[in-house]
Amino acid sequence: MTITPYAGSPYSYLDTPTAAPLGIVELMPGVRNLLEYAQLQAGEKVLLLTEHTVDPVVIQAIAAGAAYRGADVHILSVAPFSPGGWDQSNPSSIPPAAHSEADVVITCVWWAEVHTETMFFSVVGQKQKKFVSLHMAATASALATGARWPVEIYYTVLRKAHALLGGGDLHVTTPSGTDITFRGIELTPDNGPLEPGGWRPFPYGGANFYPRDTEGVFVVDDSTVTGVPEEPCRVYLEGSVVTRMEGGRAAAQIRSFGPGGYYMRHALLGLNPKVRIAGGTQFEREKHAGAFYLGIDGLTDGKADPSQPGYAHVDCQMDRPTITVGGELIVEHGNLLLLDDPEVREVASRFGPPEILLDANPQLILPRRYTGLGA
């Protein structure tokens, strides 16, 4: 059995620790960044959609921050969402109806908007509301680590990452055997904090893209369906379609989750050095600077249809990759080289010492005074 720092990665909010009541004080810098990212205005109606299992201190922190800014706060607690359409009747009609009446929606659900029909990310965008998703990240730990990183630094890194990712084929390798190439990259636009009709994950931290063609093999460090596999799980792709899987129990679990087959849907390069790795959920780790993840999705009648919800969506994590774009090295063994860029360091210096703000060890929590201008 493979033992990694992520083998204890939680599977739902039931499996995450809760914070001490006074811990709310330490969550407020992250909450402030969340609400600034949502561009929350006084008088706006906020729907805080949460699962019954989320830490009450996290809910209180977000609600208090929104109320302090003069918002009209509503909290709706629902049963946990299911991954990848495992239960397609979840959620009920109540959350989408409440969403229609809100100006800002902040979701604290484990499986987010690529996993349900009525709250699919392209569907929520049609309602012209501002929508922020703390998928797997409605925890005190997430708000105290990755959420503290100033958004201005993130967008400086993101703009530079977008420029690099448009420079040719993207090639990913890992020590465990991943060797995969993405061609014809289409970047997800992200020009700044949230506007009506926008959907964004939080904490911010990744450059998302859709490839036209994918070839090669990837080895799963962690996935939606398997958690951390007991033995290496290899997934082979040709023409963006999964042709075979190897890896005992984990491969069998992925096959049974999507018996109609899979295609490559999207991928993401992590950019946030303050997001946790050890102890973090999969959707936290994916955003760590230099990490990489990809999502394979179920074929519909044997064909790829990215316009539809991910009824067999499997996100697969790679924690310590080496990545090149057009032959240029951008990530080396999980180290994002962009963090050494002079412009990035200059922007970071506006908030504090760059060597602290850009340090990629999330065990060293960013001090409050460096978490945002005016903090």
C-alpha positions as CSV (number, residue, x, y, z in Angstrom):
1,M,0.0,0.0,0.0
2,T,1.3,3.5,-0.9
3,I,1.6,5.8,2.1
4,T,1.6,9.5,1.3
5,P,1.0,12.7,3.3
6,Y,-2.4,12.8,1.7
7,A,-3.6,9.3,2.6
8,G,-5.8,10.8,5.4
9,S,-7.4,13.4,3.0
10,P,-11.0,13.9,4.2
11,Y,-13.9,12.6,2.2
12,S,-16.6,15.1,3.3
13,Y,-17.2,17.8,5.8
14,L,-18.1,15.0,8.3
15,D,-14.4,14.1,8.2
16,T,-13.0,17.6,8.8
17,P,-12.1,19.1,12.2
18,T,-14.1,22.0,13.6
19,A,-12.7,25.2,15.0
20,A,-12.8,26.5,18.5
21,P,-15.4,29.3,18.8
22,L,-12.8,32.0,19.4
23,G,-11.1,30.8,16.2
24,I,-13.5,33.1,14.3
25,V,-11.0,35.9,14.9
26,E,-8.4,34.1,12.8
27,L,-10.8,33.4,9.9
28,M,-11.8,37.1,9.3
29,P,-8.8,38.0,7.0
30,G,-9.8,35.1,4.7
31,V,-13.4,36.1,4.9
32,R,-12.5,39.7,4.0
33,N,-10.7,38.5,0.9
34,L,-13.6,36.3,0.0
35,L,-16.1,39.1,0.2
36,E,-13.9,41.5,-1.7
37,Y,-13.4,38.9,-4.3
38,A,-17.3,38.7,-4.6
39,Q,-17.4,42.5,-4.7
40,L,-20.1,42.4,-2.1
41,Q,-22.0,45.7,-1.8
42,A,-24.1,47.0,1.0
43,G,-27.8,46.2,0.5
44,E,-27.1,43.1,-1.6
45,K,-29.0,39.9,-0.8
46,V,-26.6,37.1,0.1
47,L,-27.5,33.4,0.0
48,L,-25.1,31.3,2.1
49,L,-25.8,27.8,0.9
50,T,-24.2,25.3,3.3
51,E,-24.4,21.6,4.1
52,H,-25.6,20.4,7.5
53,T,-22.1,19.1,8.2
54,V,-20.1,22.4,7.8
55,D,-18.3,23.9,10.8
56,P,-20.7,26.4,12.4
57,V,-17.7,28.7,13.1
58,V,-17.0,29.0,9.4
59,I,-20.7,29.8,8.6
60,Q,-20.7,32.4,11.4
61,A,-17.5,34.0,10.1
62,I,-18.8,34.4,6.5
63,A,-22.3,35.6,7.7
64,A,-20.8,38.1,10.1
65,G,-18.4,39.4,7.5
66,A,-21.3,39.9,5.0
67,A,-23.5,41.5,7.6
68,Y,-20.7,43.9,8.6
69,R,-20.6,45.1,5.0
70,G,-24.3,45.9,5.1
71,A,-25.6,42.8,3.2
72,D,-28.9,41.1,3.8
73,V,-27.8,37.6,4.8
74,H,-29.8,34.4,4.4
75,I,-28.4,31.0,5.4
76,L,-29.8,27.8,3.8
77,S,-28.5,24.4,5.2
78,V,-29.1,21.4,3.0
79,A,-28.1,17.7,2.8
80,P,-24.7,17.0,1.4
81,F,-24.4,17.1,-2.4
82,S,-23.4,13.9,-4.3
83,P,-20.3,13.7,-6.6
84,G,-20.7,13.5,-10.3
85,G,-24.5,12.9,-10.4
86,W,-24.3,9.9,-8.2
87,D,-27.7,11.0,-6.9
88,Q,-29.2,13.1,-9.7
89,S,-32.2,14.2,-7.6
90,N,-29.9,16.1,-5.3
91,P,-30.3,19.0,-4.6
92,S,-34.0,19.6,-4.3
93,S,-35.7,22.5,-6.1
94,I,-35.3,24.8,-3.1
95,P,-31.6,25.9,-3.5
96,P,-32.0,26.9,-7.2
97,A,-35.2,28.8,-6.3
98,A,-33.3,30.7,-3.5
99,H,-30.4,31.3,-5.8
100,S,-32.8,33.1,-8.2
101,E,-33.7,35.6,-5.5
102,A,-30.1,36.4,-4.3
103,D,-27.6,38.9,-5.6
104,V,-24.6,36.9,-4.3
105,V,-24.5,33.2,-3.7
106,I,-21.7,31.7,-1.5
107,T,-21.8,27.9,-1.5
108,C,-20.2,25.8,1.2
109,V,-20.9,22.4,-0.3
110,W,-18.4,19.6,-0.8
111,W,-19.2,18.7,-4.4
112,A,-19.8,21.8,-6.3
113,E,-21.2,23.0,-9.6
114,V,-19.7,20.5,-12.0
115,H,-21.6,17.7,-10.3
116,T,-25.3,18.8,-10.4
117,E,-27.8,19.6,-13.1
118,T,-29.7,22.5,-11.6
119,M,-26.6,24.2,-10.2
120,F,-24.2,23.4,-13.0
121,F,-21.7,26.2,-13.4
122,S,-23.0,27.2,-16.9
123,V,-26.6,27.1,-15.5
124,V,-25.9,29.4,-12.5
125,G,-24.2,31.9,-14.8
126,Q,-27.4,32.4,-16.8
127,K,-29.1,33.8,-13.7
128,Q,-26.8,36.8,-13.7
129,K,-25.9,36.6,-10.1
130,K,-22.5,36.6,-8.5
131,F,-21.6,33.0,-7.4
132,V,-18.6,31.9,-5.3
133,S,-18.0,28.3,-4.5
134,L,-16.0,27.1,-1.5
135,H,-16.0,23.5,-2.8
136,M,-14.3,21.4,-0.1
137,A,-12.9,24.6,1.3
138,A,-15.6,25.8,3.8
139,T,-13.2,24.9,6.7
140,A,-11.3,27.0,9.2
141,S,-8.0,25.7,7.8
142,A,-8.8,26.8,4.2
143,L,-9.9,30.3,5.4
144,A,-6.7,30.6,7.5
145,T,-4.3,29.6,4.8
146,G,-5.0,30.0,1.1
147,A,-7.8,32.5,1.6
148,R,-5.3,34.9,3.3
149,W,-3.2,35.4,0.1
150,P,-4.0,38.9,-1.3
151,V,-6.0,38.8,-4.5
152,E,-3.8,41.4,-6.2
153,I,-0.9,39.0,-6.1
154,Y,-3.0,36.1,-7.4
155,Y,-4.1,38.1,-10.5
156,T,-0.6,39.1,-11.2
157,V,0.5,35.5,-11.2
158,L,-2.6,34.4,-13.2
159,R,-2.0,36.9,-16.0
160,K,1.5,35.6,-16.4
161,A,0.4,32.0,-16.2
162,H,-2.2,32.7,-19.0
163,A,0.5,34.2,-21.2
164,L,2.7,31.1,-20.7
165,L,-0.1,28.6,-21.2
166,G,-0.9,30.1,-24.6
167,G,2.6,29.3,-25.8
168,G,2.3,25.8,-27.1
169,D,1.7,22.2,-26.0
170,L,1.6,21.5,-22.3
171,H,3.5,18.5,-21.1
172,V,3.1,17.0,-17.6
173,T,5.3,14.4,-16.0
174,T,5.5,13.0,-12.4
175,P,7.9,10.7,-10.6
176,S,5.1,8.1,-10.4
177,G,4.8,7.8,-14.1
178,T,2.5,10.5,-15.5
179,D,3.5,11.5,-19.1
180,I,0.7,13.4,-20.8
181,T,0.5,16.1,-23.4
182,F,-2.3,18.7,-23.9
183,R,-2.7,20.5,-27.2
184,G,-4.9,23.3,-28.4
185,I,-5.4,24.9,-24.9
186,E,-8.4,27.1,-24.4
187,L,-8.1,29.2,-21.2
188,T,-11.0,30.0,-19.0
189,P,-11.3,33.8,-19.0
190,D,-10.7,35.5,-15.6
191,N,-10.0,39.2,-15.7
192,G,-10.7,40.1,-12.1
193,P,-13.0,39.7,-9.2
194,L,-16.5,38.6,-9.6
195,E,-19.2,40.3,-11.8
196,P,-22.9,39.3,-12.2
197,G,-23.2,36.1,-14.2
198,G,-19.8,34.9,-13.0
199,W,-19.0,31.7,-11.1
200,R,-15.6,31.3,-9.3
201,P,-14.1,28.9,-6.8
202,F,-12.6,30.1,-3.6
203,P,-9.9,30.3,-2.3
204,Y,-8.7,31.5,-5.7
205,G,-5.6,29.9,-7.0
206,G,-5.7,28.2,-10.4
207,A,-5.4,28.6,-14.2
208,N,-8.2,26.5,-15.7
209,F,-8.1,25.3,-19.3
210,Y,-9.9,23.0,-21.8
211,P,-7.6,21.1,-24.2
212,R,-8.6,20.3,-27.8
213,D,-6.6,17.1,-27.7
214,T,-4.9,15.0,-25.0
215,E,-2.6,12.1,-25.4
216,G,-0.6,10.0,-22.9
217,V,-1.0,8.5,-19.4
218,F,-1.5,10.0,-16.0
219,V,-1.1,8.3,-12.6
220,V,-3.7,9.3,-10.0
221,D,-2.3,10.7,-6.7
222,D,-5.9,11.3,-5.5
223,S,-9.3,11.4,-7.2
224,T,-13.0,12.1,-6.6
225,V,-13.9,8.4,-6.7
226,T,-10.8,6.7,-5.2
227,G,-9.3,9.0,-2.7
228,V,-5.6,8.1,-2.5
229,P,-5.2,4.7,-4.4
230,E,-3.7,1.8,-2.6
231,E,-1.6,1.0,-5.7
232,P,-0.6,3.0,-8.8
233,C,-3.7,3.8,-10.9
234,R,-2.8,4.6,-14.6
235,V,-5.3,6.1,-17.0
236,Y,-4.4,6.1,-20.8
237,L,-5.8,8.6,-23.3
238,E,-5.8,8.8,-27.1
239,G,-7.6,11.6,-28.9
240,S,-8.8,12.9,-25.5
241,V,-10.7,9.7,-24.8
242,V,-9.8,7.2,-22.1
243,T,-8.8,4.0,-23.8
244,R,-7.9,1.9,-20.7
245,M,-7.1,2.0,-17.0
246,E,-4.8,-0.1,-14.9
247,G,-4.5,-0.2,-11.1
248,G,-6.6,-2.8,-9.3
249,R,-9.3,-1.6,-7.0
250,A,-9.0,2.1,-7.9
251,A,-9.3,1.5,-11.6
252,A,-12.3,-0.7,-11.0
253,Q,-13.9,2.1,-8.9
254,I,-13.4,4.7,-11.6
255,R,-14.8,2.3,-14.3
256,S,-17.9,1.6,-12.3
257,F,-18.5,5.3,-11.6
258,G,-18.7,6.0,-15.3
259,P,-19.4,2.7,-17.1
260,G,-20.1,4.5,-20.4
261,G,-16.5,5.6,-20.7
262,Y,-14.6,8.9,-20.2
263,Y,-13.1,11.8,-22.0
264,M,-10.7,14.6,-21.0
265,R,-12.8,17.6,-20.0
266,H,-10.5,20.2,-18.4
267,A,-7.3,20.7,-16.3
268,L,-5.9,23.3,-13.9
269,L,-2.5,24.6,-12.9
270,G,-2.3,25.6,-9.2
271,L,-1.0,29.1,-8.5
272,N,-1.6,29.9,-4.8
273,P,1.4,29.1,-2.6
274,K,-0.6,29.5,0.7
275,V,-3.1,26.7,-0.1
276,R,-2.5,23.6,2.0
277,I,-0.9,20.4,0.7
278,A,-0.6,18.0,3.6
279,G,-3.9,17.6,5.4
280,G,-5.8,19.6,2.7
281,T,-8.7,18.4,0.7
282,Q,-8.3,17.5,-2.9
283,F,-9.8,20.8,-4.1
284,E,-7.5,22.7,-1.8
285,R,-4.4,20.9,-3.0
286,E,-5.2,21.4,-6.6
287,K,-4.8,25.2,-6.2
288,H,-1.4,24.9,-4.5
289,A,1.3,26.7,-6.5
290,G,2.9,24.1,-8.9
291,A,0.2,21.4,-8.3
292,F,-1.8,20.1,-11.3
293,Y,-5.2,18.4,-11.7
294,L,-7.4,17.3,-14.5
295,G,-11.0,16.2,-14.8
296,I,-12.2,13.3,-16.9
297,D,-15.9,13.2,-17.5
298,G,-18.5,10.6,-18.6
299,L,-19.2,10.1,-22.3
300,T,-22.8,10.8,-23.4
301,D,-24.0,8.0,-25.8
302,G,-20.4,7.4,-26.5
303,K,-19.5,11.0,-27.3
304,A,-17.9,13.9,-25.4
305,D,-20.4,16.7,-24.6
306,P,-18.8,19.3,-22.3
307,S,-22.1,21.4,-22.4
308,Q,-23.7,18.9,-20.0
309,P,-23.2,18.4,-16.3
310,G,-20.5,16.0,-15.1
311,Y,-22.5,13.0,-14.3
312,A,-19.4,10.9,-14.1
313,H,-16.9,13.7,-13.4
314,V,-13.7,12.5,-11.8
315,D,-11.1,15.0,-10.7
316,C,-7.6,13.6,-10.5
317,Q,-4.8,15.2,-8.6
318,M,-1.0,15.4,-9.2
319,D,0.8,17.0,-6.4
320,R,4.5,17.3,-7.5
321,P,4.6,17.5,-11.3
322,T,7.1,18.9,-13.7
323,I,5.4,20.9,-16.5
324,T,6.6,22.5,-19.7
325,V,4.8,24.6,-22.2
326,G,6.2,24.8,-25.7
327,G,9.3,23.2,-24.3
328,E,9.7,26.0,-21.6
329,L,9.9,24.8,-18.0
330,I,7.3,26.4,-15.8
331,V,7.0,23.9,-12.9
332,E,9.8,21.9,-11.6
333,H,9.0,19.0,-9.2
334,G,6.0,21.0,-7.9
335,N,7.8,24.3,-7.7
336,L,6.0,27.1,-9.7
337,L,8.8,29.2,-11.2
338,L,6.6,32.2,-11.7
339,L,6.8,32.9,-8.0
340,D,10.4,34.2,-8.7
341,D,9.2,36.6,-11.4
342,P,10.4,40.2,-10.6
343,E,7.0,41.7,-11.3
344,V,5.3,39.2,-9.0
345,R,7.8,39.9,-6.3
346,E,7.2,43.7,-6.7
347,V,3.5,43.3,-6.3
348,A,3.9,41.1,-3.3
349,S,6.2,43.7,-1.7
350,R,3.2,46.1,-1.5
351,F,1.8,43.8,1.2
352,G,4.9,42.7,3.0
353,P,8.2,40.8,2.5
354,P,8.0,38.9,-0.8
355,E,10.0,36.0,0.7
356,I,7.1,35.5,3.1
357,L,4.2,36.2,0.8
358,L,5.5,34.0,-2.0
359,D,6.9,31.2,0.2
360,A,5.3,28.0,-0.9
361,N,5.3,26.3,2.5
362,P,1.6,26.5,3.7
363,Q,2.6,25.2,7.1
364,L,3.8,28.8,7.8
365,I,0.5,30.7,7.9
366,L,0.6,34.2,6.4
367,P,0.7,36.7,9.3
368,R,-2.5,38.8,9.5
369,R,-0.7,42.1,8.7
370,Y,0.4,40.7,5.2
371,T,-3.1,39.4,4.2
372,G,-4.4,42.5,2.5
373,L,-4.0,46.3,2.2
374,G,-5.5,47.9,5.3
375,A,-5.5,44.6,7.2
